[in-house]
Amino acid sequence: MISICYFLASMHLTTVQDQAIAARMALIVGGATFDRLFAGVRFDEVDGDILYVYAKDEETAAEMEDNFALHISIIATDILKSEVGIVLVLPKQLSQ
């Protein structure tokens, strides 16, 4: 019997990775939407296939997750070269 075990590690994103995801999102959503929703956003950490994102407040976090989670997932998967299946957007008050 062969057993395969996958090790899913937690990884904090570098500043370059964070800014690269933000820059690609700016191209997709446009300037006005980017300034309203993504100003001050931090693409922080990947744990398994979950990307943790911190937005300025709870309303912004909810809108980003509802409207742009799929876009963020696709862009982050490409930039990080690792599958991102879930994007969890939280208000900055919950950051560590």
N, C-alpha and C positions, 0 to 999 in steps of 0.2 A: 504494500500500500504506500502510495506517495502522497505526502501532505505538503501543500503549498501554503505558506503564511505570508501575508502582506503586512509590511510595517508602514504605518501611516504616521509620519512625524509632523510635528508642528514647526512652522517656519515663519519668521517675521520677514516681511518684505523689505527690501532695501529702498532707499530714497529714490533711486533711479527707477525701480520697478513701480513704485507708488506713482511717481510723476508720469511714467509712460502710460499707465492705465488711465490716469486723469486726462492726459493729452489726447488719447484716442477717443475717450468719451466726449471731449470737447468737440471733436470733429463730427461726431454723430448727433449730439443734441443741439449744437449751435450755441452761440455766445450768450444769449439772454437766458436760456434754460440752464446752461452751465453755471453762469454767475449766480443764479437763484438757488440751484440745488447742490452744485458740486464745489462751490467756494468753501475752502477749508476742509474738504473731505479727506479722510486718510484711509487708504487701502492698507490694512495693517498686518494681517496674519492669515496664513493658510494652515488649517488643521485637518488633515485628511483631504477631503474634497470640499471643505467649507472655507470660503473666503470671508473674513470678518472685515467690515467696512464701518468707519465711524463718521457720522454726519453731524452737522451743527446742532440739530435738535430733533425731537421725536417726530414732528410733522414732516420734516425734510427726509428723515430716515424712512418713514413709511412710504412717502411718495417715490423716493429713489428705488426702494425695494419693489414696489408694485409695478412701476413703469419701466425700470431699466435693469432689473436683476439679470435677465437673459443676456442683454448686451454686455453687461459687466462680466458675466461668466465666460462668454465667448472670447472677449478681449483678454481677460486675465489668463485663460487657458493658453492662449497664443503667446503671451508675453512670458509667463512663468514656466512654460513647457511642461505643465502638469495639469491634469484634469481638475477643473473647478466646476462642481456640479451644483453647489448651493452657495448663494450669496446672502449673507446675513448682515443687514444694515442696521446699526444701532446708534442711538444718540451718543455724543461724546461723553456725556455724564457717566456712561457705563463703561468707558474705557479704563484700562488698568493703570 
